[in-house]
């Protein structure tokens, strides 16, 4: 067993005072003192059911350190011949990489990740807190297209139509958010979190999907009009404390609780959290159907998810079209699920009969 010493959560020092995230059952939005950090441990256990040839596994680890999340440590156990924390070369996405030889007939690895989070909100009603802006290199990086997120053609035309008449970056970012909430829908038949093929969504007019589709659409449209934006891929780790069953993990088993969010950069405010996909999730899941965006529960959460996140969620990384280190197969669109390869090729992360893994979460302090 390779278990590095865990740091104590008490060593974490809040970076900045943030206003509290307020939903329907809470007090109105207002600036408050820095939120208390909550510490969690997520355990991911992988068993390769049908190993053939050399086996390789990649498990995402917390790679986002920010005002809302601090990585504490990662440790692991199992029978891998090689196991180490590695990172991709473009996004810095961290992962536990494990490898087994052909002779191992029961590859098993268990990863333990500890991290701290606190609710995150940006007060967009006041003047910008600073004049800080992204450097030219960062701006170029977060406005560039990706294979599944083009910024030309129908994506650019749609973004320009949505933001026509918008006078500021804030106006553009908000217009795109409201358009997505009004025009997309959460499709319960979508496999996993979706695939994020925004060009096809716009070309077909089928704007249904899940978080990796709807929030990718936000990021792509924002980038198409020059707004730096990025997806943040992660997993829910606890129930919502704000009265929304659909916005949290209902049990300690979080194997299927993956969720991606989005951020847009606004000069003076920094990276602003947004999550139109969760607004559509509330529409579909919070009440019996049919429910619309005019429902009071939806109306309460809609303005909050432009500028705020409840951090009952672990952010893994911001990687798109990522090449996994030492992988024999091609890129993956995003890195939010455990990944594995055998001599038969890459295993399907959404096929539990052939790729067995389980994720659990527990809170260590509140």
Buried (B, 14 or more C-beta within 10 A) or exposed (E): EEEEEBBEBEEBEBEEEBBBBBBBEBEEBEEBEBBEBBBBBBBBBBBBEEBEEBBBBBBBBBBBEBBBBBBBBBBBBBEBEEBEBBBBEEBEBBBBBBBBEEEBEEBBBBBBBBBBBBBBBBBBEEEEEEEEBBEEEEBEBBBEBBEBBBBEEBBBEBBBEBBEEBEEBBEBBBBBBBBBBEBBBBBEEBEBBBBBBBBEBBEEEEBBBBBBBBBBBBBBBBBBBEBBBBBBBBBBBBBBBBBBEBBBBEEEEBBBBBBBBBBBBBBEBBBBBBBBBBBBBBBBBBBEEEBEBEBEBBEBBBBBBBBBBBBBBBBBBBBBBBBBBEBEEEBBBBBBBBBBBBEEEBBBBEEEEEBBBBBBBEEBEE
